[in-house]
Amino acid sequence: MKVAGRFLLAELVWATGIFILMVPVALLDNDPASTARFLQWLARAVGLAAFPAGIMVAPLVFARSRPWRPLLLALAAASAVSGVVFLMIAVIPPLVSDHASTIPDLLARMKTPGGSWESRNHAAWALYHTLFAPLNALLFAAIGMQVGIWARYALPLPLRRSLYWAVGLGLLISGYAVWDTTYEVIVLRTAGDASFAAFYTVLIPAFLCAGLALPTLALTLRGEVPRHTS
């Protein structure tokens, strides 16, 4: 359980730091601050923190040539974090705010006959965001573990840290850019079903995770996963 404990501890520390940095920026938003909004910001911080938490446990996960057991423990911890993200986005907000919609409410608005396309698209966007936010947290954890082991294998320490920050900031900025651009350009301006647009928010982390996973999986199956950690 050392792997899971270290992952959750790193998750807690990084989520706290990211949330503290996020709140002053989020308060500049035009939307009024509320309990539901703070929960959304906290959920985003928890999801983003899965990336550095993955980096922190990479040496433990890949300490052996066939790291199946520690990998499963790390993924279990990441899944627990994803569950927390889902609770903060989908379950708790409707309990504390009359303006937050439940998943059944969003599904009903998507299927309401005679409703406006704008209302349906907004409901679809909110629904898929609720479902994809936990998935993104899991992907961030997997990316962190793989970047952590490959960086230790290929780069000296100063360059590793630069790579970690570059990838982390890249995930943050690209996620925000895709979110903002997709919602403003497609969801709000398409006179038709634009529910597909929500899938764009998961494409970058999914492709990055898949690209890293292919060589990692191939070497793991052959018992040749890189273990150089100096």
Secondary structure, 3 states (H helix, E strand, C coil): CHHHHHHHHHHHHHHHHHHHHHHHHHHCCCCCCCHHHHHHHHHHHHHHHHHHHHHHHHHHHCCCCCCHHHHHHHHHHHHHHHHHHHHHHHHHHHHHCCCCCCHHHHHHHHCCCCCCHHHHHHHHHHHHHHHHHHHHHHHHHHHHHHHHHHHHHHCCHHHHHHHHHHHHHHHHHHHHHHHHHHHHHHHCCCCCCCHHHHHHHHHHHHHHHHHHHHHHHHHHHCCCCCCCCC
